[in-house]
Amino acid sequence: MTASYSAESDVVQICQDLIRIDTSNYGTEPGPGERLAAEHVAGLLDEVGIASELYESEPGRTSLVARWEPDGVDTSVPPLLVHGHLDVVPANASDWSVPPFSGEVADGCVWGRGAVDMKDFNAMVISVVRARARAGVAPRRPIRLVFTADEEAGSGLGAQWLVDKHPETVEGCTEAIGEVGGFSLTINNDLRLYLIQTAEKGLAWLNLIADGRAGHGSFRNDDNAVTELAAAVARVGQYEWPHKITDAQRAFLEAVSEAFEIDLDPDRAEETLARLGSIARMVGATMSNTANPTMLSAGYKHNVIPGRATAGIDGRFVPGGEDEFLATITELIGDKVRYEFVARQPSVETEFSGALVEAMKSCLMAEDPGAKAVPFLMSGGTDAKAWDRLGIRCFGFAPLRLPPDLDFVGMFHGVDERVPTDSLEFGARVLDRFLQLA
């Protein structure tokens, strides 16, 4: 790069400041909301002449939209959506080594809730945009910056709400980058795989419901709701889902096979994935549909057989796997138990190809000659589920070159969440190059 500015100059400070703004999302319970964080980001952008609009789905549940189209951009190209969420999951301070909203720098890392999910990416984007705006260096194409509320509770008050109520905020966008992807997986000193998210599993949160005959606890009862439910929950929890390998997963497995110079059998992939360290947990969860019992509720007294019992199931299905998932659940729970949806969101998938992907590859290799970009399927969900409804191709590309021994996957929603400062600076440099090419 020949531009006389430093894209990563204030990325660490911005990340610290964002972490210090508590945006804990408690789901159905009131929390601090995202208003203060959105106003802070708006101020940072306003300092360099970029105007923002704030949108509130409910008081305090604030999302920010900014259109950055300075002189010099190619307006014949559709704007690129660059999105991140402002909320974080709650943190129990007594579990942490440092106060979770301190933004403390220690041992070469920024610590705090949101350091990985996902105030790190927000900080990288903001630092790059500010540096370019100050230097008068335009991106190649128009940029639509969107920082949302409520992603950690399903995006209903954030991205999903914007798509429903204000789709004009991303009008014209056909491609997007956001979380979770672009982070490195070290194979050896000369090779690091950078996982680009091209797909994510769909979500089916279910309530299982068993109705029976209420009665005295001392009587025989052949229509006991608790018994029927318990048996159904056990069948669901113990079921071994067959492997269902998607295109993104297959491409990732082939890259792993090549990197380790082995022939990888998809039916025994877990044995090889174990060599990848902590990330094996995330990748292993994408080999098939999954359904985990998470909640049980029945009765109110030891000597009363209740007439109803319920259980919560966290179900996830791979792209193309929803019908099979629901059919299997129906078979497993049997005739005396039914299910209802608490939340239902589709899977998301796009191809690992095109000019945007080539720009990712080029920018990563420019900053890390040992980089190899590969697609992967994520087990969780992101705001991409909302943007996908508008036909926007979504990629997880929050570039970080990570230390080989860092349990990065464990940082998501984990205790002592942290991100290395040099990883933040690396990501800012990569994103700076990316905006030049994307």
FIGU-891321 format. One line per 5 residues: number of its first residue (from 1); their letters; for each residue x, z, y of C-alpha. Coordinates in steps of 0.5 Angstrom, whole numbers, plus 500, padded with zeros to 3 digits. Each point is the difference from the previous one (the first is absolute). Layout:
# FIGU-891321
NUM = a = X/Z/Y ~ ...
This chain:
# FIGU-891321
1 = mtasy = 500/500/500 ~ 503/498/507 ~ 495/504/504 ~ 503/506/504 ~ 495/505/498
6 = saesd = 500/506/495 ~ 494/499/496 ~ 501/507/496 ~ 502/504/506 ~ 494/505/501
11 = vvqic = 497/499/493 ~ 502/507/498 ~ 498/503/506 ~ 493/497/500 ~ 499/502/492
16 = qdlir = 501/507/502 ~ 496/500/506 ~ 494/497/495 ~ 501/505/495 ~ 499/505/505
21 = idtsn = 493/498/502 ~ 496/503/494 ~ 495/495/498 ~ 498/503/493 ~ 494/497/497
26 = ygtep = 496/505/496 ~ 495/495/498 ~ 493/503/500 ~ 503/506/504 ~ 501/499/508
31 = gpger = 507/499/502 ~ 505/499/506 ~ 498/493/500 ~ 505/494/502 ~ 498/500/507
36 = laaeh = 506/503/503 ~ 505/496/495 ~ 496/493/503 ~ 501/503/507 ~ 507/501/499
41 = vagll = 501/493/497 ~ 496/497/505 ~ 505/503/505 ~ 506/498/497 ~ 498/493/500
46 = devgi = 497/500/507 ~ 507/502/502 ~ 502/493/498 ~ 494/496/503 ~ 496/500/494
51 = asely = 493/502/501 ~ 496/503/494 ~ 493/501/499 ~ 497/507/496 ~ 494/499/496
56 = esepg = 497/507/497 ~ 495/500/494 ~ 499/507/502 ~ 502/505/505 ~ 508/501/499
61 = rtslv = 500/494/494 ~ 504/495/504 ~ 503/494/498 ~ 504/496/505 ~ 501/492/501
66 = arwep = 505/496/504 ~ 501/493/501 ~ 507/498/501 ~ 501/493/502 ~ 505/499/505
71 = dgvdt = 503/494/503 ~ 504/496/495 ~ 496/501/494 ~ 497/494/496 ~ 493/501/501
76 = svppl = 498/494/495 ~ 502/505/495 ~ 494/505/498 ~ 502/507/502 ~ 503/505/495
81 = lvhgh = 497/506/499 ~ 505/506/500 ~ 496/507/498 ~ 501/507/498 ~ 496/506/500
86 = ldvvp = 500/506/504 ~ 497/505/496 ~ 504/504/494 ~ 498/505/494 ~ 500/507/502
91 = anasd = 506/505/498 ~ 501/507/498 ~ 505/502/504 ~ 502/506/496 ~ 502/495/494
96 = wsvpp = 505/496/505 ~ 507/502/501 ~ 499/498/508 ~ 494/500/504 ~ 496/494/498
101 = fsgev = 499/498/507 ~ 506/501/503 ~ 503/493/499 ~ 507/504/499 ~ 506/496/499
106 = adgcv = 504/503/494 ~ 505/497/495 ~ 500/493/503 ~ 492/500/499 ~ 494/501/504
111 = wgrga = 495/505/497 ~ 493/501/501 ~ 493/498/498 ~ 500/492/501 ~ 507/499/500
116 = vdmkd = 499/495/494 ~ 492/499/500 ~ 500/497/505 ~ 503/502/507 ~ 507/497/498
121 = fnamv = 497/493/500 ~ 496/502/506 ~ 507/502/504 ~ 504/494/497 ~ 494/495/503
126 = isvvr = 500/504/507 ~ 507/500/501 ~ 501/493/498 ~ 494/497/505 ~ 503/505/505
131 = arara = 507/497/500 ~ 498/493/500 ~ 495/501/506 ~ 505/503/504 ~ 505/495/498
136 = gvapr = 495/494/501 ~ 501/498/493 ~ 493/497/498 ~ 499/500/492 ~ 499/493/497
141 = rpirl = 492/501/500 ~ 495/504/503 ~ 499/507/497 ~ 494/504/499 ~ 502/508/500
146 = vftad = 495/504/497 ~ 501/508/498 ~ 494/503/497 ~ 496/506/498 ~ 498/503/494
151 = eeags = 504/496/495 ~ 501/506/496 ~ 493/501/498 ~ 498/493/499 ~ 500/496/507
156 = glgaq = 493/501/501 ~ 501/503/507 ~ 506/495/501 ~ 502/493/497 ~ 493/499/497
161 = wlvdk = 496/502/506 ~ 504/496/504 ~ 499/494/495 ~ 492/502/500 ~ 499/501/508
166 = hpetv = 506/497/503 ~ 503/494/496 ~ 502/496/507 ~ 506/505/500 ~ 503/496/495
171 = egcte = 497/494/501 ~ 505/494/498 ~ 504/504/496 ~ 502/497/493 ~ 505/504/498
176 = aigev = 502/507/500 ~ 506/505/499 ~ 499/508/499 ~ 501/505/494 ~ 502/501/495
181 = ggfsl = 506/496/498 ~ 507/497/502 ~ 504/506/498 ~ 506/499/495 ~ 501/502/493
186 = tinnd = 508/500/498 ~ 502/497/494 ~ 507/500/501 ~ 505/500/506 ~ 499/492/501
191 = lrlyl = 492/500/499 ~ 494/503/503 ~ 493/498/498 ~ 496/500/507 ~ 493/501/497
196 = iqtae = 495/496/504 ~ 492/502/499 ~ 496/494/499 ~ 495/504/496 ~ 496/506/499
201 = kglaw = 495/503/495 ~ 493/501/502 ~ 497/507/500 ~ 494/503/497 ~ 498/507/501
206 = lnlia = 495/502/495 ~ 495/506/499 ~ 499/501/493 ~ 493/503/499 ~ 497/503/494
211 = dgrag = 493/503/500 ~ 497/504/494 ~ 495/506/499 ~ 501/506/504 ~ 499/507/496
216 = hgsfr = 503/507/498 ~ 507/500/498 ~ 498/504/494 ~ 496/494/497 ~ 502/494/496
221 = nddna = 500/494/504 ~ 501/493/497 ~ 499/497/507 ~ 506/504/504 ~ 502/496/506
226 = vtela = 507/503/500 ~ 501/498/493 ~ 498/493/501 ~ 504/500/507 ~ 506/503/497
231 = aavar = 501/495/494 ~ 499/494/505 ~ 506/503/504 ~ 504/501/494 ~ 499/493/498
236 = vgqye = 501/497/507 ~ 507/504/501 ~ 503/499/493 ~ 498/492/500 ~ 506/496/500
241 = wphki = 499/494/504 ~ 503/493/498 ~ 505/497/504 ~ 498/495/505 ~ 505/497/503
246 = tdaqr = 499/496/507 ~ 504/495/503 ~ 503/505/505 ~ 502/504/494 ~ 503/495/496
251 = aflea = 504/497/505 ~ 503/507/501 ~ 501/502/493 ~ 504/493/500 ~ 504/502/505
256 = vseaf = 502/507/497 ~ 501/496/494 ~ 505/496/503 ~ 503/505/504 ~ 502/504/494
261 = eidld = 501/494/496 ~ 495/502/494 ~ 494/497/497 ~ 494/504/502 ~ 494/501/496
266 = pdrae = 494/501/504 ~ 497/504/494 ~ 506/505/500 ~ 502/499/508 ~ 499/508/501
271 = etlar = 507/500/496 ~ 503/496/505 ~ 497/502/506 ~ 502/507/499 ~ 507/498/502
276 = lgsia = 498/499/507 ~ 499/507/501 ~ 494/503/504 ~ 497/493/502 ~ 498/499/493
281 = rmvga = 494/505/501 ~ 498/495/505 ~ 501/494/496 ~ 498/503/494 ~ 493/501/503
286 = tmsnt = 499/493/501 ~ 501/497/493 ~ 493/501/499 ~ 493/503/502 ~ 500/508/501
291 = anptm = 495/505/500 ~ 501/507/501 ~ 495/506/500 ~ 502/504/506 ~ 493/505/501
296 = lsagy = 495/504/496 ~ 494/503/502 ~ 494/504/496 ~ 496/506/500 ~ 500/506/504
301 = khnvi = 500/506/495 ~ 502/502/493 ~ 494/501/497 ~ 496/493/503 ~ 501/494/497
306 = pgrat = 500/495/506 ~ 495/494/500 ~ 506/495/503 ~ 508/500/500 ~ 504/495/504
311 = agidg = 507/498/500 ~ 504/496/504 ~ 505/494/498 ~ 505/496/504 ~ 500/493/497
316 = rfvpg = 505/495/502 ~ 499/492/498 ~ 505/495/500 ~ 498/493/504 ~ 495/497/495
321 = gedef = 499/506/496 ~ 494/503/503 ~ 495/497/495 ~ 504/503/494 ~ 501/506/504
326 = latit = 493/502/501 ~ 498/497/493 ~ 505/505/497 ~ 498/506/504 ~ 492/498/497
331 = eligd = 502/500/493 ~ 505/506/501 ~ 494/505/503 ~ 495/498/495 ~ 492/500/501
336 = kvrye = 499/507/502 ~ 505/500/506 ~ 499/495/506 ~ 505/499/506 ~ 499/498/507
341 = fvarq = 505/498/506 ~ 503/505/505 ~ 504/494/502 ~ 502/493/498 ~ 505/495/503
346 = psvet = 502/494/498 ~ 507/498/497 ~ 505/496/505 ~ 504/494/498 ~ 504/495/503
351 = efsga = 506/495/498 ~ 507/502/501 ~ 501/493/503 ~ 500/497/507 ~ 504/500/506
356 = lveam = 499/507/502 ~ 503/502/493 ~ 506/496/501 ~ 501/503/507 ~ 500/507/496
361 = ksclm = 505/498/495 ~ 504/497/506 ~ 500/506/504 ~ 501/505/495 ~ 506/496/497
366 = aedpg = 503/499/507 ~ 500/508/501 ~ 502/501/492 ~ 504/495/497 ~ 498/503/493
371 = akavp = 492/500/501 ~ 495/496/496 ~ 493/500/502 ~ 495/501/494 ~ 492/500/500
376 = flmsg = 497/506/497 ~ 493/503/499 ~ 499/507/503 ~ 496/505/497 ~ 496/503/506
381 = gtdak = 497/497/506 ~ 501/498/507 ~ 496/498/506 ~ 502/493/497 ~ 493/501/497
386 = awdrl = 497/499/506 ~ 504/494/503 ~ 499/496/494 ~ 492/500/501 ~ 502/496/506
391 = gircf = 504/495/495 ~ 507/503/503 ~ 506/499/495 ~ 503/507/500 ~ 507/502/498
396 = gfapl = 503/507/500 ~ 506/499/504 ~ 503/507/503 ~ 508/498/498 ~ 504/506/498
401 = rlppd = 507/500/497 ~ 500/507/496 ~ 505/504/497 ~ 500/499/492 ~ 499/507/499
406 = ldfvg = 494/501/505 ~ 493/502/496 ~ 496/495/505 ~ 494/499/496 ~ 500/508/500
411 = mfhgv = 500/500/508 ~ 493/497/500 ~ 495/506/501 ~ 506/504/498 ~ 503/507/502
416 = dervp = 506/499/504 ~ 498/493/502 ~ 506/497/504 ~ 504/493/501 ~ 507/499/501
421 = tdsle = 502/498/508 ~ 504/494/498 ~ 494/497/496 ~ 496/501/506 ~ 505/496/504
426 = fgarv = 501/495/494 ~ 493/499/500 ~ 500/498/508 ~ 505/495/499 ~ 497/497/495
431 = ldrfl = 493/500/503 ~ 503/497/507 ~ 503/494/496 ~ 493/499/496 ~ 497/500/507
436 = qla = 504/494/502 ~ 499/496/493 ~ 493/502/498
